[in-house]
Amino acid sequence: MSFQRILVPVDFSATSIEALRLAASLARGGAHLDLLNVGVLPDPSLAGPVPSSSVLLEIAARMAESRGSELEALRRREVPAEVGSATHLREGNPAEEIVAAAQELGSDLIVLGTHGRQGLEALVLGSVAERVTQRSPIPVLVTRAGPAAS
C-alpha cells in the first residue's frame, strides 16, 4: 500500500517526534508529509479574571508564531530533503482539528503518537489518539516512543 499524503500531528512530545520519524520513513516512497500542530485555546470559564479580547488575541498570535517557528525547525531537522513537506497550524480541539485537517488536505493516512496513558489518567485526560481513530474516515497509524514513554 502506498500513500500520497500523510498527516502527522505534532505536539512536540517524544511520542509525536517518533511518529514524525516513522511518517518520514513512510513518505520516502513518494508521499507528501504534512506536519500539524493544534493550539488548544484555554477555557475562560476555568480561569480567574480574563484579560481583554485584544490582549487574548495578542497572546494567541505570539503563541502561534512560536509554535510555527518550532514546527518549521522540527520539519527541517527531521524530514529528509527529498520528502515534500509542509507545516500547518490550527487552533481548537485537537482530535476535531486533526480529522478536519486530514480531510481538507486530502490525506490518506494519519500517523500520530500516543502517550499510552492508562487507568484513571486515561479516563480523566482522555486520548486524542483514541478520538482521532474513532472519528477519522481514513486510516490512522498510532505509535508509541517505547516502554519509557509517558
VMD Tcl script that builds the backbone (N, CA, C; Angstrom):
set m [mol new atoms 450]
animate dup $m
set s [atomselect $m all]
$s set {name element resname resid chain x y z} {
  {N N MET 1 A 0.848 -1.175 0.000}
  {CA C MET 1 A 0.000 0.000 0.000}
  {C C MET 1 A 0.894 1.238 0.000}
  {N N SER 2 A 0.647 2.149 -0.922}
  {CA C SER 2 A 1.428 3.379 -0.928}
  {C C SER 2 A 0.503 4.551 -0.639}
  {N N PHE 3 A 1.076 5.544 0.000}
  {CA C PHE 3 A 0.317 6.718 0.407}
  {C C PHE 3 A 0.799 7.929 -0.375}
  {N N GLN 4 A -0.111 8.824 -0.657}
  {CA C GLN 4 A 0.213 10.045 -1.386}
  {C C GLN 4 A 0.422 11.225 -0.450}
  {N N ARG 5 A -0.345 11.274 0.633}
  {CA C ARG 5 A -0.289 12.423 1.535}
  {C C ARG 5 A -0.491 11.935 2.965}
  {N N ILE 6 A 0.502 12.192 3.814}
  {CA C ILE 6 A 0.487 11.704 5.193}
  {C C ILE 6 A 0.449 12.909 6.133}
  {N N LEU 7 A -0.510 12.883 7.062}
  {CA C LEU 7 A -0.628 13.931 8.070}
  {C C LEU 7 A -0.036 13.443 9.379}
  {N N VAL 8 A 0.824 14.279 9.984}
  {CA C VAL 8 A 1.442 13.939 11.258}
  {C C VAL 8 A 1.166 15.056 12.265}
  {N N PRO 9 A 0.249 14.815 13.199}
  {CA C PRO 9 A 0.031 15.803 14.265}
  {C C PRO 9 A 1.231 15.804 15.209}
  {N N VAL 10 A 1.718 16.985 15.529}
  {CA C VAL 10 A 2.910 17.113 16.365}
  {C C VAL 10 A 2.597 18.023 17.549}
  {N N ASP 11 A 2.821 17.505 18.770}
  {CA C ASP 11 A 2.675 18.335 19.964}
  {C C ASP 11 A 4.029 18.572 20.636}
  {N N PHE 12 A 5.100 18.206 19.947}
  {CA C PHE 12 A 6.491 18.372 20.360}
  {C C PHE 12 A 6.919 17.408 21.470}
  {N N SER 13 A 6.075 16.437 21.800}
  {CA C SER 13 A 6.449 15.415 22.775}
  {C C SER 13 A 7.330 14.375 22.084}
  {N N ALA 14 A 7.989 13.549 22.896}
  {CA C ALA 14 A 8.835 12.485 22.338}
  {C C ALA 14 A 8.011 11.540 21.470}
  {N N THR 15 A 6.781 11.252 21.875}
  {CA C THR 15 A 5.960 10.327 21.095}
  {C C THR 15 A 5.584 10.917 19.738}
  {N N SER 16 A 5.307 12.210 19.687}
  {CA C SER 16 A 4.944 12.799 18.392}
  {C C SER 16 A 6.165 12.925 17.481}
  {N N ILE 17 A 7.333 13.119 18.049}
  {CA C ILE 17 A 8.547 13.192 17.233}
  {C C ILE 17 A 8.884 11.807 16.675}
  {N N GLU 18 A 8.669 10.769 17.466}
  {CA C GLU 18 A 8.865 9.405 16.955}
  {C C GLU 18 A 7.859 9.098 15.848}
  {N N ALA 19 A 6.629 9.557 16.011}
  {CA C ALA 19 A 5.619 9.368 14.958}
  {C C ALA 19 A 6.043 10.099 13.686}
  {N N LEU 20 A 6.602 11.294 13.832}
  {CA C LEU 20 A 7.090 12.047 12.680}
  {C C LEU 20 A 8.208 11.288 11.971}
  {N N ARG 21 A 9.106 10.703 12.728}
  {CA C ARG 21 A 10.201 9.936 12.124}
  {C C ARG 21 A 9.665 8.727 11.349}
  {N N LEU 22 A 8.675 8.057 11.911}
  {CA C LEU 22 A 8.060 6.925 11.224}
  {C C LEU 22 A 7.369 7.398 9.944}
  {N N ALA 23 A 6.627 8.489 10.043}
  {CA C ALA 23 A 5.923 9.025 8.872}
  {C C ALA 23 A 6.910 9.460 7.788}
  {N N ALA 24 A 8.017 10.066 8.196}
  {CA C ALA 24 A 9.030 10.486 7.225}
  {C C ALA 24 A 9.611 9.276 6.506}
  {N N SER 25 A 9.780 8.194 7.231}
  {CA C SER 25 A 10.271 6.961 6.616}
  {C C SER 25 A 9.256 6.430 5.603}
  {N N LEU 26 A 7.987 6.449 5.963}
  {CA C LEU 26 A 6.931 6.014 5.044}
  {C C LEU 26 A 6.847 6.924 3.820}
  {N N ALA 27 A 7.089 8.209 4.025}
  {CA C ALA 27 A 6.959 9.196 2.942}
  {C C ALA 27 A 8.084 9.089 1.923}
  {N N ARG 28 A 9.166 8.419 2.266}
  {CA C ARG 28 A 10.279 8.263 1.311}
  {C C ARG 28 A 9.839 7.541 0.040}
  {N N GLY 29 A 8.689 6.881 0.108}
  {CA C GLY 29 A 8.160 6.201 -1.065}
  {C C GLY 29 A 7.473 7.150 -2.036}
  {N N GLY 30 A 7.520 8.439 -1.764}
  {CA C GLY 30 A 6.953 9.428 -2.678}
  {C C GLY 30 A 5.784 10.214 -2.133}
  {N N ALA 31 A 5.422 10.007 -0.884}
  {CA C ALA 31 A 4.291 10.728 -0.296}
  {C C ALA 31 A 4.707 12.125 0.162}
  {N N HIS 32 A 3.732 13.013 0.205}
  {CA C HIS 32 A 3.917 14.353 0.765}
  {C C HIS 32 A 3.603 14.262 2.256}
  {N N LEU 33 A 4.373 14.961 3.081}
  {CA C LEU 33 A 4.215 14.913 4.532}
  {C C LEU 33 A 3.730 16.262 5.040}
  {N N ASP 34 A 2.610 16.262 5.768}
  {CA C ASP 34 A 2.072 17.475 6.384}
  {C C ASP 34 A 2.209 17.374 7.888}
  {N N LEU 35 A 2.949 18.317 8.485}
  {CA C LEU 35 A 3.085 18.383 9.927}
  {C C LEU 35 A 2.041 19.364 10.443}
  {N N LEU 36 A 1.305 18.962 11.466}
  {CA C LEU 36 A 0.224 19.777 12.018}
  {C C LEU 36 A 0.405 19.963 13.508}
  {N N ASN 37 A 0.282 21.199 13.955}
  {CA C ASN 37 A 0.244 21.477 15.384}
  {C C ASN 37 A -1.066 22.176 15.681}
  {N N VAL 38 A -1.764 21.682 16.700}
  {CA C VAL 38 A -3.039 22.267 17.098}
  {C C VAL 38 A -2.854 22.954 18.441}
  {N N GLY 39 A -3.080 24.267 18.444}
  {CA C GLY 39 A -3.031 25.027 19.685}
  {C C GLY 39 A -4.361 24.910 20.406}
  {N N VAL 40 A -4.297 24.585 21.678}
  {CA C VAL 40 A -5.507 24.443 22.473}
  {C C VAL 40 A -5.760 25.759 23.183}
  {N N LEU 41 A -6.872 26.369 22.864}
  {CA C LEU 41 A -7.219 27.636 23.480}
  {C C LEU 41 A -7.731 27.383 24.892}
  {N N PRO 42 A -7.277 28.181 25.868}
  {CA C PRO 42 A -7.731 27.978 27.240}
  {C C PRO 42 A -9.221 28.279 27.377}
  {N N ASP 43 A -9.859 27.548 28.264}
  {CA C ASP 43 A -11.277 27.751 28.533}
  {C C ASP 43 A -11.395 28.894 29.548}
  {N N PRO 44 A -11.928 30.056 29.132}
  {CA C PRO 44 A -12.010 31.200 30.040}
  {C C PRO 44 A -12.851 30.921 31.275}
  {N N SER 45 A -13.781 29.980 31.198}
  {CA C SER 45 A -14.626 29.696 32.360}
  {C C SER 45 A -13.850 29.007 33.478}
  {N N LEU 46 A -12.681 28.453 33.154}
  {CA C LEU 46 A -11.875 27.767 34.157}
  {C C LEU 46 A -10.832 28.681 34.789}
  {N N ALA 47 A -10.672 29.861 34.257}
  {CA C ALA 47 A -9.646 30.778 34.737}
  {C C ALA 47 A -10.261 31.826 35.667}
  {N N GLY 48 A -9.399 32.604 36.234}
  {CA C GLY 48 A -9.843 33.724 37.061}
  {C C GLY 48 A -10.232 34.877 36.163}
  {N N PRO 49 A -9.822 36.073 36.517}
  {CA C PRO 49 A -10.137 37.235 35.693}
  {C C PRO 49 A -9.566 37.066 34.279}
  {N N VAL 50 A -10.372 37.369 33.291}
  {CA C VAL 50 A -9.985 37.186 31.901}
  {C C VAL 50 A -9.497 38.508 31.324}
  {N N PRO 51 A -8.325 38.496 30.676}
  {CA C PRO 51 A -7.842 39.722 30.040}
  {C C PRO 51 A -8.785 40.137 28.902}
  {N N SER 52 A -8.620 41.337 28.448}
  {CA C SER 52 A -9.459 41.834 27.357}
  {C C SER 52 A -9.242 40.988 26.101}
  {N N SER 53 A -10.192 41.040 25.187}
  {CA C SER 53 A -10.086 40.226 23.971}
  {C C SER 53 A -8.880 40.627 23.129}
  {N N SER 54 A -8.512 41.908 23.131}
  {CA C SER 54 A -7.347 42.322 22.350}
  {C C SER 54 A -6.064 41.737 22.942}
  {N N VAL 55 A -6.004 41.653 24.267}
  {CA C VAL 55 A -4.834 41.045 24.917}
  {C C VAL 55 A -4.798 39.544 24.608}
  {N N LEU 56 A -5.951 38.874 24.673}
  {CA C LEU 56 A -6.007 37.449 24.354}
  {C C LEU 56 A -5.588 37.181 22.917}
  {N N LEU 57 A -6.023 38.025 21.992}
  {CA C LEU 57 A -5.641 37.861 20.588}
  {C C LEU 57 A -4.138 38.040 20.400}
  {N N GLU 58 A -3.564 39.002 21.109}
  {CA C GLU 58 A -2.118 39.227 21.028}
  {C C GLU 58 A -1.350 38.019 21.574}
  {N N ILE 59 A -1.804 37.488 22.701}
  {CA C ILE 59 A -1.161 36.314 23.298}
  {C C ILE 59 A -1.265 35.123 22.343}
  {N N ALA 60 A -2.460 34.903 21.779}
  {CA C ALA 60 A -2.664 33.791 20.851}
  {C C ALA 60 A -1.770 33.937 19.622}
  {N N ALA 61 A -1.633 35.166 19.109}
  {CA C ALA 61 A -0.790 35.396 17.933}
  {C C ALA 61 A 0.671 35.096 18.239}
  {N N ARG 62 A 1.140 35.514 19.403}
  {CA C ARG 62 A 2.533 35.241 19.786}
  {C C ARG 62 A 2.771 33.747 19.974}
  {N N MET 63 A 1.807 33.078 20.594}
  {CA C MET 63 A 1.940 31.625 20.795}
  {C C MET 63 A 1.961 30.900 19.452}
  {N N ALA 64 A 1.093 31.308 18.526}
  {CA C ALA 64 A 1.055 30.676 17.199}
  {C C ALA 64 A 2.367 30.906 16.463}
  {N N GLU 65 A 2.918 32.100 16.564}
  {CA C GLU 65 A 4.200 32.389 15.906}
  {C C GLU 65 A 5.300 31.497 16.473}
  {N N SER 66 A 5.315 31.333 17.787}
  {CA C SER 66 A 6.315 30.488 18.432}
  {C C SER 66 A 6.140 29.023 18.022}
  {N N ARG 67 A 4.895 28.535 18.032}
  {CA C ARG 67 A 4.629 27.150 17.622}
  {C C ARG 67 A 5.005 26.948 16.171}
  {N N GLY 68 A 4.709 27.924 15.327}
  {CA C GLY 68 A 5.046 27.821 13.905}
  {C C GLY 68 A 6.540 27.731 13.680}
  {N N SER 69 A 7.301 28.556 14.401}
  {CA C SER 69 A 8.766 28.518 14.279}
  {C C SER 69 A 9.320 27.183 14.748}
  {N N GLU 70 A 8.797 26.688 15.867}
  {CA C GLU 70 A 9.263 25.413 16.406}
  {C C GLU 70 A 8.902 24.256 15.463}
  {N N LEU 71 A 7.712 24.307 14.875}
  {CA C LEU 71 A 7.280 23.260 13.956}
  {C C LEU 71 A 8.132 23.266 12.685}
  {N N GLU 72 A 8.425 24.451 12.176}
  {CA C GLU 72 A 9.257 24.565 10.972}
  {C C GLU 72 A 10.675 24.054 11.252}
  {N N ALA 73 A 11.225 24.366 12.425}
  {CA C ALA 73 A 12.558 23.876 12.786}
  {C C ALA 73 A 12.557 22.350 12.894}
  {N N LEU 74 A 11.494 21.794 13.451}
  {CA C LEU 74 A 11.373 20.345 13.563}
  {C C LEU 74 A 11.291 19.711 12.170}
  {N N ARG 75 A 10.524 20.326 11.278}
  {CA C ARG 75 A 10.407 19.821 9.901}
  {C C ARG 75 A 11.775 19.790 9.224}
  {N N ARG 76 A 12.528 20.879 9.342}
  {CA C ARG 76 A 13.855 20.938 8.710}
  {C C ARG 76 A 14.807 19.908 9.304}
  {N N ARG 77 A 14.677 19.654 10.608}
  {CA C ARG 77 A 15.580 18.729 11.289}
  {C C ARG 77 A 15.223 17.263 11.028}
  {N N GLU 78 A 13.938 16.926 10.948}
  {CA C GLU 78 A 13.516 15.523 10.930}
  {C C GLU 78 A 13.060 14.993 9.573}
  {N N VAL 79 A 12.677 15.870 8.659}
  {CA C VAL 79 A 12.150 15.396 7.373}
  {C C VAL 79 A 13.254 15.461 6.323}
  {N N PRO 80 A 13.569 14.332 5.696}
  {CA C PRO 80 A 14.617 14.333 4.673}
  {C C PRO 80 A 14.286 15.310 3.542}
  {N N ALA 81 A 15.315 15.891 2.975}
  {CA C ALA 81 A 15.141 16.908 1.930}
  {C C ALA 81 A 14.371 16.378 0.727}
  {N N GLU 82 A 14.494 15.087 0.445}
  {CA C GLU 82 A 13.816 14.544 -0.736}
  {C C GLU 82 A 12.320 14.305 -0.525}
  {N N VAL 83 A 11.844 14.486 0.707}
  {CA C VAL 83 A 10.420 14.299 1.013}
  {C C VAL 83 A 9.722 15.652 0.979}
  {N N GLY 84 A 8.719 15.783 0.139}
  {CA C GLY 84 A 7.932 17.018 0.111}
  {C C GLY 84 A 7.182 17.170 1.420}
  {N N SER 85 A 7.206 18.367 1.979}
  {CA C SER 85 A 6.564 18.546 3.278}
  {C C SER 85 A 6.114 19.988 3.471}
  {N N ALA 86 A 5.193 20.156 4.414}
  {CA C ALA 86 A 4.689 21.482 4.769}
  {C C ALA 86 A 4.255 21.458 6.227}
  {N N THR 87 A 4.160 22.633 6.816}
  {CA C THR 87 A 3.685 22.749 8.197}
  {C C THR 87 A 2.355 23.489 8.213}
  {N N HIS 88 A 1.535 23.149 9.207}
  {CA C HIS 88 A 0.210 23.740 9.346}
  {C C HIS 88 A -0.087 23.974 10.821}
  {N N LEU 89 A -0.717 25.104 11.119}
  {CA C LEU 89 A -1.147 25.420 12.481}
  {C C LEU 89 A -2.662 25.551 12.496}
  {N N ARG 90 A -3.265 25.044 13.561}
  {CA C ARG 90 A -4.704 25.192 13.767}
  {C C ARG 90 A -4.933 25.450 15.242}
  {N N GLU 91 A -6.111 25.925 15.560}
  {CA C GLU 91 A -6.499 26.178 16.949}
  {C C GLU 91 A -7.782 25.422 17.230}
  {N N GLY 92 A -7.909 24.877 18.425}
  {CA C GLY 92 A -9.165 24.245 18.811}
  {C C GLY 92 A -8.976 22.899 19.463}
  {N N ASN 93 A -10.013 22.072 19.358}
  {CA C ASN 93 A -10.000 20.730 19.916}
  {C C ASN 93 A -9.065 19.866 19.065}
  {N N PRO 94 A -8.010 19.309 19.652}
  {CA C PRO 94 A -7.020 18.584 18.844}
  {C C PRO 94 A -7.605 17.473 17.971}
  {N N ALA 95 A -8.426 16.602 18.519}
  {CA C ALA 95 A -8.956 15.488 17.727}
  {C C ALA 95 A -9.797 16.004 16.567}
  {N N GLU 96 A -10.654 16.952 16.824}
  {CA C GLU 96 A -11.510 17.504 15.767}
  {C C GLU 96 A -10.680 18.186 14.684}
  {N N GLU 97 A -9.681 18.950 15.099}
  {CA C GLU 97 A -8.847 19.676 14.132}
  {C C GLU 97 A -7.975 18.739 13.307}
  {N N ILE 98 A -7.509 17.660 13.918}
  {CA C ILE 98 A -6.689 16.685 13.184}
  {C C ILE 98 A -7.522 16.028 12.083}
  {N N VAL 99 A -8.713 15.577 12.417}
  {CA C VAL 99 A -9.580 14.929 11.433}
  {C C VAL 99 A -9.973 15.923 10.340}
  {N N ALA 100 A -10.320 17.152 10.733}
  {CA C ALA 100 A -10.703 18.172 9.741}
  {C C ALA 100 A -9.533 18.495 8.813}
  {N N ALA 101 A -8.332 18.645 9.377}
  {CA C ALA 101 A -7.159 18.952 8.550}
  {C C ALA 101 A -6.877 17.819 7.577}
  {N N ALA 102 A -6.993 16.580 8.036}
  {CA C ALA 102 A -6.750 15.431 7.157}
  {C C ALA 102 A -7.705 15.459 5.970}
  {N N GLN 103 A -8.945 15.772 6.226}
  {CA C GLN 103 A -9.929 15.824 5.143}
  {C C GLN 103 A -9.647 16.991 4.201}
  {N N GLU 104 A -9.351 18.166 4.756}
  {CA C GLU 104 A -9.095 19.347 3.934}
  {C C GLU 104 A -7.832 19.208 3.091}
  {N N LEU 105 A -6.815 18.547 3.620}
  {CA C LEU 105 A -5.544 18.395 2.906}
  {C C LEU 105 A -5.563 17.211 1.939}
  {N N GLY 106 A -6.577 16.381 2.019}
  {CA C GLY 106 A -6.636 15.200 1.161}
  {C C GLY 106 A -5.692 14.100 1.617}
  {N N SER 107 A -5.443 14.024 2.909}
  {CA C SER 107 A -4.542 13.000 3.458}
  {C C SER 107 A -5.153 11.622 3.274}
  {N N ASP 108 A -4.285 10.632 3.062}
  {CA C ASP 108 A -4.782 9.266 3.004}
  {C C ASP 108 A -4.221 8.412 4.141}
  {N N LEU 109 A -3.503 9.051 5.077}
  {CA C LEU 109 A -3.019 8.385 6.287}
  {C C LEU 109 A -2.720 9.447 7.335}
  {N N ILE 110 A -3.064 9.140 8.585}
  {CA C ILE 110 A -2.665 9.960 9.733}
  {C C ILE 110 A -1.730 9.102 10.567}
  {N N VAL 111 A -0.561 9.639 10.891}
  {CA C VAL 111 A 0.381 8.942 11.768}
  {C C VAL 111 A 0.532 9.797 13.010}
  {N N LEU 112 A 0.161 9.234 14.170}
  {CA C LEU 112 A 0.292 10.026 15.384}
  {C C LEU 112 A 0.773 9.199 16.545}
  {N N GLY 113 A 1.439 9.873 17.442}
  {CA C GLY 113 A 1.964 9.230 18.635}
  {C C GLY 113 A 0.935 9.262 19.741}
  {N N THR 114 A 1.052 8.308 20.647}
  {CA C THR 114 A 0.197 8.295 21.826}
  {C C THR 114 A 1.085 8.199 23.051}
  {N N HIS 115 A 0.614 8.805 24.113}
  {CA C HIS 115 A 1.372 8.775 25.365}
  {C C HIS 115 A 1.129 7.480 26.126}
  {N N GLY 116 A 0.122 6.719 25.714}
  {CA C GLY 116 A -0.142 5.426 26.339}
  {C C GLY 116 A -0.650 5.542 27.758}
  {N N ARG 117 A -1.426 6.566 28.036}
  {CA C ARG 117 A -1.986 6.703 29.390}
  {C C ARG 117 A -2.935 5.551 29.664}
  {N N GLN 118 A -2.990 5.170 30.932}
  {CA C GLN 118 A -3.873 4.075 31.318}
  {C C GLN 118 A -4.603 4.439 32.595}
  {N N GLY 119 A -5.619 3.670 32.899}
  {CA C GLY 119 A -6.337 3.812 34.158}
  {C C GLY 119 A -7.014 5.157 34.317}
  {N N LEU 120 A -6.940 5.698 35.532}
  {CA C LEU 120 A -7.616 6.942 35.869}
  {C C LEU 120 A -7.102 8.102 35.032}
  {N N GLU 121 A -5.793 8.133 34.762}
  {CA C GLU 121 A -5.227 9.206 33.946}
  {C C GLU 121 A -5.864 9.223 32.556}
  {N N ALA 122 A -6.032 8.065 31.953}
  {CA C ALA 122 A -6.660 7.995 30.629}
  {C C ALA 122 A -8.124 8.397 30.701}
  {N N LEU 123 A -8.800 7.986 31.776}
  {CA C LEU 123 A -10.207 8.326 31.946}
  {C C LEU 123 A -10.396 9.826 32.088}
  {N N VAL 124 A -9.555 10.468 32.885}
  {CA C VAL 124 A -9.675 11.900 33.138}
  {C C VAL 124 A -9.206 12.717 31.935}
  {N N LEU 125 A -8.040 12.389 31.390}
  {CA C LEU 125 A -7.456 13.180 30.316}
  {C C LEU 125 A -7.963 12.770 28.939}
  {N N GLY 126 A -8.425 11.544 28.817}
  {CA C GLY 126 A -8.850 11.063 27.508}
  {C C GLY 126 A -7.647 10.829 26.625}
  {N N SER 127 A -7.908 10.473 25.403}
  {CA C SER 127 A -6.830 10.203 24.478}
  {C C SER 127 A -7.164 10.817 23.130}
  {N N VAL 128 A -6.329 11.753 22.708}
  {CA C VAL 128 A -6.512 12.357 21.390}
  {C C VAL 128 A -6.415 11.266 20.338}
  {N N ALA 129 A -5.446 10.368 20.486}
  {CA C ALA 129 A -5.273 9.294 19.506}
  {C C ALA 129 A -6.538 8.443 19.413}
  {N N GLU 130 A -7.139 8.134 20.536}
  {CA C GLU 130 A -8.353 7.322 20.524}
  {C C GLU 130 A -9.498 8.058 19.827}
  {N N ARG 131 A -9.649 9.342 20.125}
  {CA C ARG 131 A -10.733 10.110 19.500}
  {C C ARG 131 A -10.504 10.275 17.999}
  {N N VAL 132 A -9.249 10.486 17.594}
  {CA C VAL 132 A -8.958 10.594 16.161}
  {C C VAL 132 A -9.278 9.265 15.477}
  {N N THR 133 A -8.867 8.169 16.073}
  {CA C THR 133 A -9.118 6.852 15.499}
  {C C THR 133 A -10.612 6.591 15.352}
  {N N GLN 134 A -11.397 7.007 16.332}
  {CA C GLN 134 A -12.842 6.799 16.280}
  {C C GLN 134 A -13.511 7.660 15.212}
  {N N ARG 135 A -13.010 8.879 14.982}
  {CA C ARG 135 A -13.678 9.839 14.103}
  {C C ARG 135 A -13.143 9.886 12.677}
  {N N SER 136 A -11.960 9.376 12.450}
  {CA C SER 136 A -11.318 9.540 11.151}
  {C C SER 136 A -11.882 8.595 10.092}
  {N N PRO 137 A -12.207 9.133 8.922}
  {CA C PRO 137 A -12.655 8.275 7.827}
  {C C PRO 137 A -11.485 7.647 7.050}
  {N N ILE 138 A -10.244 8.055 7.393}
  {CA C ILE 138 A -9.063 7.496 6.729}
  {C C ILE 138 A -8.245 6.702 7.745}
  {N N PRO 139 A -7.347 5.828 7.281}
  {CA C PRO 139 A -6.541 5.033 8.209}
  {C C PRO 139 A -5.698 5.901 9.148}
  {N N VAL 140 A -5.563 5.408 10.382}
  {CA C VAL 140 A -4.762 6.074 11.407}
  {C C VAL 140 A -3.750 5.066 11.930}
  {N N LEU 141 A -2.483 5.437 11.885}
  {CA C LEU 141 A -1.416 4.609 12.440}
  {C C LEU 141 A -0.973 5.262 13.738}
  {N N VAL 142 A -1.141 4.550 14.846}
  {CA C VAL 142 A -0.820 5.079 16.163}
  {C C VAL 142 A 0.438 4.386 16.664}
  {N N THR 143 A 1.383 5.160 17.195}
  {CA C THR 143 A 2.643 4.607 17.653}
  {C C THR 143 A 3.028 5.203 19.003}
  {N N ARG 144 A 3.867 4.478 19.732}
  {CA C ARG 144 A 4.425 4.964 20.995}
  {C C ARG 144 A 5.928 5.059 20.848}
  {N N ALA 145 A 6.551 5.940 21.629}
  {CA C ALA 145 A 8.001 6.127 21.559}
  {C C ALA 145 A 8.740 4.933 22.153}
  {N N GLY 146 A 8.097 4.141 22.965}
  {CA C GLY 146 A 8.740 2.989 23.580}
  {C C GLY 146 A 8.239 2.802 24.995}
  {N N PRO 147 A 8.743 1.796 25.708}
  {CA C PRO 147 A 8.223 1.488 27.028}
  {C C PRO 147 A 8.411 2.602 28.045}
  {N N ALA 148 A 9.404 3.474 27.832}
  {CA C ALA 148 A 9.647 4.557 28.787}
  {C C ALA 148 A 8.827 5.795 28.473}
  {N N ALA 149 A 8.066 5.786 27.395}
  {CA C ALA 149 A 7.283 6.972 27.004}
  {C C ALA 149 A 6.221 7.252 28.030}
  {N N SER 150 A 5.997 8.541 28.264}
  {CA C SER 150 A 4.924 8.906 29.189}
  {C C SER 150 A 4.217 10.135 28.718}
}
mol reanalyze $m
mol bondsrecalc $m
mol representation Tube
mol addrep $m
